[in-house]
């Protein structure tokens, strides 16, 4: 995950923090499609984690 964040020009610590704050509150077992919103190339992740 760290290397993927670096490859997408993100701050690794910010990206991991973002994921650890957001993912526990998401019911991705029922809606797995929401996980795409947390990939390092997603628009919101790019804005919040650079």
Number of C-alpha atoms within 10 A of each C-alpha: 11 13 10 13 22 14 12 16 14 21 16 20 12 15 23 15 12 15 14 11 10 11 13 9 8 12 11 12 9 8 9 10 9 14 13 10 12 17 18 21 17 12 11 12 19 18 10 12 18 14
